[in-house]
Every structure is written in C-alpha cells, then in structure tokens.
C-alpha cells in the first residue's frame, strides 16, 4: 500500500511540472491505434514521394500489347523441367514457351485476361516431339519433327490459330509469332503468313518467293533477307523500313526489328540500323560489340546480340530493365521479344533478364497500375496538403478575429462563413469543369481544385477557432497583455492562438482526409485531375464498368485500398489527437 501511495504522489508531482502539450503527447502515445494510424500515414507519404522520384513515369505511355494484365511477376519464370534441358526458347508478350531436349513443350507466365490461352487448345498430347517454337502477343505456334505446324491461344480471331493448308508437306526451318500473326519460312525459300491480316502489314512478295533465307518481325510488319544478301521489307505500305542503306545490300546475314528501328547483321560481324529516329536509344549500336556479333534479335524497344565469345549484349530502351545484361558466358542461343530476354548455354541452362511482370497489373491502356498509383498518390496528397493549408490559414485568421473582437465583426464574419458553407462544392466544381474543360490546361485544373477546396473549406475551422478564442480571451494573461499595451494582433496570434492550437490541429488533421476525398470524388466525376495524369480518384473511374469490376479487379482494388487506408489512417490519428487534448477524454 505504501508503494502505491508513493507511485500516486510521484504521478501528481509529474503532472504539476509538465506542460499541457507534453501531457497531450503522452496521452496520444497511450492510444496504440492512433499511433499506428500516424505511423501508417507518415509511411505512405514518404513512400509515395520518394518512389515517385525514383520510378520513371511517362504519363503519355500507352502499350496495346500489355492491356489488362493481372498482377504477376512470372513472365520469366522458366520451369524447372527446362533446367539443364532446354533446346529452344521463345518469349511472348507476358509469357514464354520452350522445348526441352526430348521435344516436349513447356509454357509459363501470365496471359491476357481478355484472351486467355486455354490449355485444351494446345497441341494434342500425342503430337511431337517438337523442334521449333514461336510465342507472340497471346498465341503460340510450334513445328513438330514430322513437319506438322500447330498454333494455339487467342480465340478472338480464329484465323490466328488456323494453320493454312499450304504448309502441309513443307519443311519449316524458321517460325516467328507476332502481333496476332505468325510467319514461317520453309526450306524452299517461301514465306507463309497466317493470322489477323488487318493488324499485320504483310504484303504479297511473289517476285521474292523462293529466295528468302531468314526474316524478322515487329508488331506490324516484317523484313527479310534474300539468298543474295539483300534486304527487303515485306509490307504493303511504304515506310521507313523500306529505306535500307545501299551500302549494306548484299552483305546481310541476319536481321532484327524493334517497333521503329530495323537492324542488320553483316558478314563481318558488324550491325547497322535504319528506319527510326536517331534519338531512339536502340538506333545507336555500341562500338564495343561491332565485329563480334553472331546473332541478333529485337524486342519492342531494344536489341540483344550474341557475341563470338558466348556473351550477350543488349542496348536500347530500359523501362523494364531489359538491357541489364547478365555477365555469364558460354551462351549458344538467344531469344528476345517484347521486353524480355533469354539465353541458353551449351549445357541447356536458361538465363533470363528483362520484364518480369507487373506488381499490380495493367489498365485498359497497358499502363502499369503500380507506377500510376504512386504518382496518383503524390497528386492526391499534394491536393490535400495545399487545400488544407489554404483553408487553415483562412479559418485561423477569420476565426481568431471573429472570436476576439466579437460584436458586429463577429456577426458579419460568421454570417459570411455560413454563406460559404452553404455553397455546394461538388456541383460548383462540376459546373466549372464543364466551362473550363477545353480552356484550361491540366496543371491549372489541379491548381483550381486545390484553391477552391481550400477557399470553400474554412468555415468549420473558423467556427472552432472562434469558440476557442472566446474561452481564452478573458483569461488573466490576456488582460495582462492588454495592460502592457501589446497590440491586439499580437495578442490574438502570439498569446491566445498557441493555447488553442492543439485543438485546431485536430480539425486540420481531419480536414486533410476530407480534402483528399473531395479531390477523389471530383476526379472520379470528371473534373479535377484528368487523364493522362493520375490520381487515386481518376484511377477509380474503372468502377463505372461492370466488366472491370468483375474481371479486372486490380484496376480498382489497389487505388481504392490506397485511398481508404490513407483516409482511415488520417482519421484515426485525428481521433487520437482529439482525445489527447480533451481533458474530458482523459481516463485519469
């Protein structure tokens, strides 16, 4: 009992000497849920702003080959059955396929949600063994040892998997799968095409049939080498790929293509590019590999070369780390497509590098949801911060003046605040959005949203500040300050305001969550942050479509979770602050 009394005495002594701010801080720390909310909110803010500096972001980026891909990181997850056993590898847009040394086919990766590969459409189990394989956007083609050609995958366009009868009896020596299409080369020098002809610009080349030795595809067309070493573009339309440099004609032994650049491997091991803008990174071949290349392949924005010493070298775009070359040696073959690379060594081991998948999937334009979530969070948090700063400054100033002076000044300011509070914010901003949509740039739209939320959000804080000032202005320290001749402005903002600031901070904290929700609602309804810029609000536009809700859940679950977690964290932190500064909430 004596120990308990001593403990209570020590506690009372401590309460007498510590400041109200310290007491409130200790009370707040006792509320574990509020502390967890504060830590979560701080972690979200730090992560969003730091990650947005590190991660590359192109708001105009669109990729028609990466639409609505579910969250995954297995684009390059080669199965263990191919370890020490790989014969051939082919990489598709988000998956891969390979043939082992026994001629069996293995597949891995993630398939497009709107056109999944159904296993039952793969070659029959008694087919094979296989010797050639090719992976495209969302289909696979393979050639068996007996010469039979199989295609399976995409069911939207049946012609993609309908192998033409003209291939029967042909000895296929090379096959490539592209964007909803497949091209094969037989040993008689004939090219064969099947698939969606409207998407692939493959033109009749009757004068060259029988003279082709190899070819390369990109997502829209193909180039090929004839038996005399000249390069031709296999296309109906004229474009940059037709402009093959004259000095390399007759010397080409291999070709490769990206979306905008073509490259040829010459008989002396050098590589020459043409067709694209010289600013493109894949256009410039590194000097260190010239004269050493034995095989050349291209993806969407990069090239990869197999060198004479068994090493590989990639150059070009690096959005998905597709040119982060492995340091291994002893490779005998390579496979390159889209943003992925693979190399096979003499022992049948496979090394992969490049795009491994999307942590949070992609949207309807092929954009990475994770990257947009980070940059959208930066905008949403910035809108909330700026709007709260504006409303807090106005609320504290107007509330302080109203509460201190009272009388007609108080009457006018309070009635003015009620008028502002009665203005419907969301309808007003939607009306302005309709008027200014085509007249104001995106940056200014965001600025207008921040300013209007701030200008229309101060009355509640002003009323709270007024009430606190009324309770403090008759205290002895205020009377003493007046007696000393201190100006009234200093009395309000330097003597009274610090004593009521803890309560005001609680309101400011809760207003932050309200401002973020308002911005999200406005962006969701079409005003505020508009495409292609990202915010958590406009990312939630996907819930307008029932198909998205049911099939592409990742497009709305992740932004909704980020927004919900942030708002809940702020509200939890605000509730803890309110309880900490309110003596009535003190259990002691």
C-alpha positions in Angstrom: 0.0 0.0 0.0 2.8 2.4 0.8 4.3 1.7 -2.6 1.1 2.5 -4.3 0.7 5.9 -2.4 4.2 6.8 -3.4 3.5 6.0 -7.0 0.4 8.2 -7.0 2.4 11.0 -5.3 5.1 10.8 -8.0 2.4 10.9 -10.7 0.8 14.0 -9.2 4.1 15.8 -8.9 4.9 14.9 -12.5 1.5 16.3 -13.7 2.2 19.6 -11.8 5.5 20.2 -13.6 4.8 19.0 -17.2 3.3 21.3 -19.8 -0.2 20.7 -21.3 1.4 19.9 -24.6 3.6 17.2 -23.0 0.6 15.8 -21.3 -1.4 15.6 -24.6 1.6 14.0 -26.3 1.8 11.3 -23.6 -1.9 10.7 -23.8 -1.7 10.3 -27.6 1.1 7.8 -27.3 -1.1 5.7 -25.0 -3.5 5.2 -27.8 -1.9 2.4 -29.8 -4.4 2.6 -32.7 -3.9 6.3 -33.2 -0.1 5.9 -33.1 -0.4 3.1 -35.7 -2.5 5.4 -37.9 0.1 8.2 -37.6 2.9 5.8 -38.5 1.0 4.4 -41.4 0.2 7.8 -42.8 3.8 9.0 -42.5 5.0 5.8 -44.2 2.5 6.3 -47.1 3.6 9.9 -47.6 7.3 9.1 -47.5 6.9 6.1 -49.8 4.8 7.9 -52.4 7.1 11.0 -52.6 10.4 9.1 -52.6 9.2 6.4 -55.0 7.8 9.0 -57.4 11.3 10.4 -57.7 13.0 7.1 -58.3 10.5 5.4 -60.6 10.4 6.6 -64.3 6.9 7.8 -65.3 5.7 8.7 -68.8 2.1 9.9 -68.5 1.6 9.6 -72.2 2.8 6.0 -72.3 0.3 3.5 -74.0 1.0 -0.1 -75.0 -1.6 -2.1 -76.8 0.3 -5.3 -76.2 0.0 -5.0 -72.4 -3.7 -4.4 -71.8 -5.5 -5.6 -68.7 -2.7 -8.0 -67.5 -3.3 -9.3 -63.9 -0.8 -8.8 -61.2 2.1 -11.2 -61.6 5.9 -11.5 -61.5 6.3 -14.7 -63.5 6.9 -13.5 -67.1 10.4 -15.1 -66.9 9.7 -17.9 -64.5 11.2 -20.7 -66.7 10.0 -24.1 -65.2 12.5 -26.4 -63.6 11.8 -29.0 -66.3 14.0 -26.9 -68.6 16.9 -26.7 -66.3 19.9 -28.4 -67.9 17.4 -29.5 -70.6 16.5 -26.5 -72.8 16.7 -26.9 -76.6 14.8 -23.8 -77.7 13.1 -20.8 -76.0 10.6 -18.3 -77.4 9.2 -15.3 -75.4 5.8 -13.7 -75.9 4.3 -10.5 -74.6 3.8 -11.7 -71.0 4.7 -15.4 -71.1 7.2 -17.8 -72.6 7.3 -21.3 -74.2 10.2 -23.7 -74.6 11.2 -27.1 -76.0 13.3 -29.4 -73.9 15.8 -31.9 -75.4 13.2 -34.6 -75.6 11.0 -32.4 -77.8 8.3 -31.6 -75.1 6.7 -28.1 -74.9 6.6 -26.1 -71.6 4.8 -22.9 -71.0 5.0 -20.3 -68.2 4.0 -16.7 -67.4 0.7 -14.8 -67.4 -1.8 -14.5 -70.1 -4.0 -11.5 -71.1 -7.2 -11.5 -69.1 -9.4 -10.9 -72.2 -7.9 -13.7 -74.3 -6.5 -16.3 -72.1 -4.8 -19.3 -73.5 -6.9 -22.4 -72.8 -4.7 -25.5 -72.2 -7.1 -27.7 -74.1 -6.3 -25.8 -77.3 -2.6 -26.7 -77.1 -1.2 -29.5 -79.4 -2.6 -33.0 -78.7 -0.6 -35.0 -76.2 0.4 -37.4 -78.9 1.8 -34.6 -81.0 5.5 -34.1 -81.2 8.3 -34.2 -80.5 8.8 -30.6 -81.4 11.8 -28.8 -82.9 10.7 -25.1 -83.4 8.5 -22.8 -81.3 7.3 -19.2 -81.5 5.4 -17.1 -79.0 3.5 -13.9 -79.9 1.1 -11.5 -78.3 -1.2 -14.1 -77.0 -0.7 -17.2 -79.0 2.0 -19.9 -79.7 3.0 -21.7 -82.9 5.2 -24.8 -83.0 6.6 -27.2 -85.5 6.8 -30.9 -84.8 9.6 -33.2 -86.0 7.2 -34.6 -88.7 6.7 -31.1 -90.1 3.2 -30.6 -88.7 2.6 -27.0 -87.6 0.3 -26.2 -84.6 -1.0 -22.9 -83.4 -3.0 -22.3 -80.2 -4.0 -19.5 -77.9 -6.1 -16.4 -78.9 -9.8 -17.2 -79.5 -10.9 -13.7 -80.5 -9.6 -14.1 -84.0 -9.8 -17.8 -85.1 -7.5 -17.2 -88.1 -4.6 -16.8 -85.7 -4.7 -20.5 -84.8 -5.9 -21.8 -88.2 -2.8 -23.1 -89.8 -3.1 -22.8 -93.6 -3.2 -26.0 -95.6 -0.4 -24.8 -97.9 2.1 -25.7 -95.1 1.3 -29.4 -95.3 4.4 -31.2 -96.6 6.6 -28.2 -96.2 9.8 -28.4 -94.3 9.6 -25.3 -92.0 13.1 -24.1 -91.0 12.1 -20.8 -89.2 8.9 -19.6 -87.5 8.1 -16.3 -85.7 4.9 -15.3 -83.9 4.0 -11.6 -83.8 1.0 -9.3 -83.0 -1.9 -11.7 -83.8 0.0 -13.3 -86.6 2.6 -15.9 -87.5 5.2 -16.1 -90.3 7.0 -19.3 -91.3 9.9 -19.9 -93.7 10.3 -23.2 -95.5 13.5 -24.8 -96.9 12.5 -23.7 -100.4 12.7 -20.0 -99.5 9.0 -19.4 -99.3 7.4 -17.2 -96.6 4.0 -18.2 -95.3 1.7 -15.9 -93.3 -1.5 -16.6 -91.2 -3.4 -14.6 -88.6 -5.1 -11.2 -88.4 -4.1 -9.6 -91.7 -5.7 -6.2 -90.7 -3.3 -5.9 -87.8 -0.1 -7.1 -89.6 1.1 -5.2 -92.7 2.2 -8.3 -94.7 2.2 -7.7 -98.4 2.5 -10.1 -101.4 6.1 -10.7 -102.3 5.7 -13.1 -105.3 8.8 -11.9 -107.0 10.9 -12.9 -103.9 9.2 -16.2 -103.0 11.8 -18.9 -103.2 14.6 -16.6 -102.4 14.1 -15.9 -98.7 16.8 -17.1 -96.2 15.7 -15.5 -92.9 13.3 -12.8 -91.6 12.4 -10.7 -88.6 9.1 -9.4 -87.3 7.9 -6.4 -85.2 4.3 -5.8 -84.2 3.1 -4.6 -87.6 5.4 -5.8 -90.4 8.5 -7.9 -91.3 11.8 -7.6 -93.1 13.7 -10.4 -94.8 17.0 -11.4 -96.4 17.2 -12.9 -99.8 19.7 -15.5 -101.0 21.9 -12.8 -102.5 22.3 -11.0 -99.1 19.9 -8.1 -100.0 17.2 -6.9 -97.5 13.6 -6.4 -98.5 10.6 -5.1 -96.4 7.7 -7.4 -96.6 5.0 -4.8 -96.4 2.1 -3.4 -98.4 2.7 0.2 -97.4 5.8 2.4 -97.8 7.5 3.4 -94.5 10.9 3.9 -93.0 11.8 0.2 -93.1 11.9 0.3 -96.9 14.9 2.7 -96.8 17.6 0.1 -96.4 21.1 1.6 -96.7 22.6 0.8 -100.1 26.0 0.1 -98.6 24.8 -3.0 -96.7 22.8 -4.6 -99.5 24.3 -7.9 -100.5 26.1 -8.3 -97.1 23.3 -9.1 -94.7 23.3 -12.4 -92.8 20.7 -11.7 -90.1 18.1 -9.1 -89.4 16.1 -7.9 -86.4 13.4 -5.2 -85.7 12.0 -3.1 -82.8 8.8 -1.1 -83.2 10.6 1.7 -85.0 14.1 0.6 -85.9 15.5 -2.2 -88.1 19.0 -3.7 -87.8 21.1 -5.9 -90.0 24.0 -8.1 -89.0 26.6 -8.0 -91.8 29.1 -10.7 -92.9 31.9 -9.0 -90.9 30.0 -9.2 -87.6 29.0 -5.5 -87.6 25.5 -4.2 -87.0 23.8 -1.3 -89.0 20.4 0.3 -88.0 17.9 2.3 -90.0 14.3 3.3 -90.2 13.8 5.1 -86.9 14.5 8.4 -85.4 18.2 8.8 -84.4 17.1 9.9 -80.9 15.9 6.4 -80.2 18.3 4.6 -77.9 18.2 1.3 -79.9 19.3 3.2 -83.0 22.9 3.6 -81.8 24.9 0.3 -81.8 27.6 0.2 -79.1 31.1 0.3 -80.7 32.3 -2.3 -78.2 30.3 -5.1 -80.0 31.0 -4.2 -83.6 32.7 -7.0 -85.4 31.8 -9.5 -82.7 28.1 -10.3 -83.3 27.0 -13.7 -84.4 23.2 -13.5 -83.8 20.9 -10.5 -83.5 17.3 -10.2 -82.2 15.0 -7.4 -81.3 12.2 -6.6 -78.8 9.8 -3.7 -78.6 12.4 -1.1 -77.9 15.7 -2.9 -77.6 18.2 -5.2 -79.4 20.1 -8.1 -78.0 23.2 -9.6 -79.7 25.0 -12.9 -79.1 28.7 -12.3 -79.4 31.5 -14.5 -80.6 32.8 -15.2 -77.1 29.5 -16.6 -75.9 28.4 -13.5 -74.0 25.3 -11.3 -74.7 24.8 -7.6 -75.0 21.5 -5.6 -75.0 21.0 -2.0 -75.8 18.1 0.4 -76.3 15.1 1.3 -74.1 15.4 0.1 -70.5 12.0 0.8 -69.0 11.7 -2.8 -67.7 15.5 -3.4 -67.2 15.6 -5.3 -70.5 19.2 -4.2 -71.2 20.7 -5.2 -67.8 23.0 -7.7 -69.4 24.0 -10.9 -67.5 27.7 -11.4 -67.0 27.6 -15.1 -67.9 29.4 -16.6 -70.8 29.1 -19.7 -72.9 25.7 -19.0 -74.4 24.9 -20.7 -77.7 21.5 -19.2 -78.5 19.2 -16.3 -77.5 15.5 -15.5 -77.5 14.2 -11.9 -77.5 10.7 -10.5 -77.7 8.7 -7.5 -76.3 10.6 -6.6 -73.1 12.1 -10.0 -72.2 15.4 -11.8 -73.0 16.6 -15.4 -72.6 19.9 -17.1 -73.4 20.7 -20.8 -73.5 24.2 -22.2 -72.8 25.8 -25.3 -74.1 24.5 -27.3 -71.0 20.9 -26.4 -71.7 20.6 -23.9 -68.8 18.4 -20.8 -69.4 19.3 -17.3 -68.2 16.6 -14.6 -68.3 16.6 -10.8 -67.9 14.1 -8.0 -68.5 10.5 -7.6 -67.8 9.3 -10.0 -65.1 5.8 -8.7 -64.6 3.5 -6.1 -63.1 3.2 -6.0 -59.3 -0.4 -4.6 -59.6 -1.3 -5.4 -63.1 -2.0 -3.0 -66.0 -5.1 -1.0 -67.0 -7.1 -0.7 -70.3 -4.2 1.2 -72.0 -1.4 -1.1 -70.9 -0.1 1.3 -68.2 1.4 0.0 -65.0 -1.1 0.3 -62.2 1.7 0.3 -59.5 3.5 3.3 -61.1 0.3 5.2 -61.6 -0.7 4.5 -58.1 2.5 6.1 -56.8 2.2 9.2 -59.0 -1.5 9.4 -58.4 -0.9 9.3 -54.6 1.6 12.2 -54.9 -1.0 14.3 -56.7 -3.8 13.3 -54.3 -1.7 14.0 -51.2 -0.5 17.3 -52.6 -4.0 18.4 -53.4 -5.0 17.5 -49.8 -2.0 19.3 -48.3 -2.3 22.5 -50.3 -6.1 22.7 -49.8 -5.8 22.2 -46.0 -3.1 24.9 -45.8 -5.3 27.4 -47.6 -8.4 26.6 -45.5 -6.4 26.5 -42.3 -4.9 30.0 -42.9 -8.2 31.5 -43.7 -10.0 29.6 -40.9 -7.5 30.6 -38.2 -7.3 34.3 -39.2 -11.1 34.7 -39.7 -12.0 32.7 -36.6 -9.4 34.5 -34.5 -10.6 38.0 -35.5 -14.2 37.0 -35.1 -13.8 35.5 -31.6 -11.5 38.2 -30.2 -13.4 41.3 -31.4 -17.0 40.0 -31.2 -19.9 42.3 -31.9 -20.6 43.4 -35.5 -17.3 42.0 -36.7 -18.2 38.6 -35.3 -21.7 38.8 -36.7 -20.5 39.7 -40.2 -17.8 37.1 -40.4 -20.0 34.3 -39.0 -22.8 35.0 -41.5 -20.3 35.2 -44.3 -18.9 31.8 -43.2 -22.4 30.4 -43.2 -23.0 31.6 -46.8 -19.7 30.0 -47.9 -20.5 26.8 -46.1 -23.9 26.7 -47.9 -22.2 26.7 -51.3 -22.4 23.2 -52.8 -18.8 22.4 -53.5 -19.1 19.4 -55.8 -21.8 20.8 -58.1 -19.9 24.1 -58.3 -16.7 22.4 -59.3 -18.5 20.2 -61.8 -20.1 23.3 -63.4 -16.6 24.9 -63.6 -15.3 21.7 -65.1 -17.8 21.9 -67.9 -16.9 25.5 -68.6 -13.1 25.3 -68.3 -12.5 21.7 -69.6 -11.4 22.9 -73.0 -10.0 26.2 -72.0 -7.6 25.4 -69.1 -4.5 23.2 -69.1 -4.3 20.2 -66.8 -1.9 21.8 -64.4 -4.2 24.8 -63.9 -7.2 22.5 -63.4 -5.3 20.9 -60.5 -4.4 24.3 -59.1 -8.1 25.4 -59.3 -9.2 22.3 -57.5 -6.7 22.9 -54.7 -7.7 26.6 -54.3 -11.4 26.1 -54.5 -11.4 23.2 -51.9 -9.3 25.5 -49.7 -11.4 28.6 -50.2 -14.7 26.8 -49.5 -13.4 24.6 -46.6 -12.5 27.2 -44.0 -15.9 28.0 -42.2 -15.8 24.9 -40.0 -12.3 25.6 -38.7 -13.2 29.3 -38.3 -16.1 28.4 -36.1 -14.0 26.1 -34.0 -11.2 28.8 -33.7 -13.8 31.4 -32.7 -15.1 29.2 -29.9 -11.7 28.6 -28.5 -10.8 32.3 -28.7 -14.0 33.2 -26.8 -13.0 30.8 -24.0 -9.4 32.2 -23.8 -9.7 35.9 -24.3 -10.9 36.6 -20.7 -8.0 34.8 -19.1 -5.6 36.7 -16.9 -2.6 36.5 -19.3 -4.8 38.3 -22.0 -5.7 41.1 -19.5 -2.1 41.4 -18.6 -1.1 41.7 -22.2 -3.7 44.4 -22.8 -2.4 46.3 -19.8 1.1 46.2 -21.2 -0.1 47.9 -24.3 0.5 45.0 -26.7 -1.2 45.3 -30.0 -4.4 43.2 -30.4 -3.0 41.4 -33.5 -0.1 40.1 -31.4 -2.4 39.2 -28.5 -4.6 37.1 -30.9 -1.9 35.3 -32.8 1.1 35.2 -30.4 -0.6 34.8 -27.0 -4.0 33.3 -27.4 -3.5 31.2 -30.5 -0.7 28.9 -29.1 -3.0 27.9 -26.3 -5.8 26.8 -28.6 -3.6 25.4 -31.4 -3.7 21.7 -30.2 -7.5 21.7 -30.7 -7.1 23.4 -34.1 -4.5 20.9 -35.2 -7.1 18.1 -34.6 -9.5 19.8 -37.0 -6.8 20.4 -39.6 -5.8 16.8 -39.5 -9.3 15.6 -40.1 -9.7 18.2 -42.9 -6.8 16.7 -44.7 -8.8 13.4 -45.1 -11.9 15.4 -46.2 -9.9 17.3 -48.9 -8.4 14.1 -50.3 -11.9 12.5 -50.5 -13.2 15.6 -52.2 -10.5 15.6 -54.8 -11.1 11.9 -55.4 -14.8 12.4 -55.9 -14.2 15.3 -58.3 -11.6 13.3 -60.3 -14.0 10.4 -60.4 -16.8 12.6 -61.7 -14.6 14.0 -64.5 -13.3 17.3 -63.0 -10.1 17.7 -61.2 -7.2 15.5 -62.2 -7.9 14.2 -65.7 -6.2 11.6 -67.9 -3.4 11.1 -68.7 -2.3 12.4 -65.3 -3.0 10.0 -62.5 -4.7 10.5 -59.1 -6.4 7.9 -56.9 -9.7 9.5 -57.8 -9.5 9.2 -61.6 -8.0 5.7 -61.3 -11.3 4.7 -59.7 -13.1 5.6 -62.8 -12.8 1.9 -63.7 -15.7 1.1 -61.4 -18.1 2.7 -63.9 -17.8 -0.5 -65.9 -19.3 -3.7 -64.6 -16.9 -5.8 -66.7 -13.9 -4.1 -65.0 -15.4 -4.8 -61.5 -15.9 -8.4 -62.3 -12.9 -9.3 -64.4 -10.2 -6.7 -63.9 -10.4 -6.3 -60.1 -6.8 -5.0 -59.8 -7.7 -1.8 -61.7 -9.9 -0.5 -58.8 -9.0 -2.6 -55.7 -5.5 -1.1 -55.4 -6.3 2.6 -55.8 -9.4 2.2 -53.6 -7.3 0.4 -50.9 -4.6 3.1 -51.0 -7.2 5.9 -50.7 -9.1 4.1 -48.0 -6.0 3.2 -46.0 -4.7 6.8 -46.2 -8.1 8.4 -45.1 -8.6 5.8 -42.3 -5.0 6.5 -41.0 -5.6 10.3 -41.0 -8.9 9.9 -39.2 -7.5 7.5 -36.7 -4.6 9.9 -36.0 -7.1 12.8 -35.7 -9.3 11.0 -33.3 -6.3 10.2 -31.1 -5.2 13.9 -31.1 -8.7 15.0 -30.2 -8.9 12.6 -27.3 -5.4 13.6 -26.2 -6.1 17.3 -26.0 -9.6 17.0 -24.5 -9.5 16.7 -20.7 -12.9 15.0 -20.7 -11.5 12.1 -22.7 -8.6 11.6 -20.2 -9.2 8.5 -18.3 -7.2 9.9 -15.4 
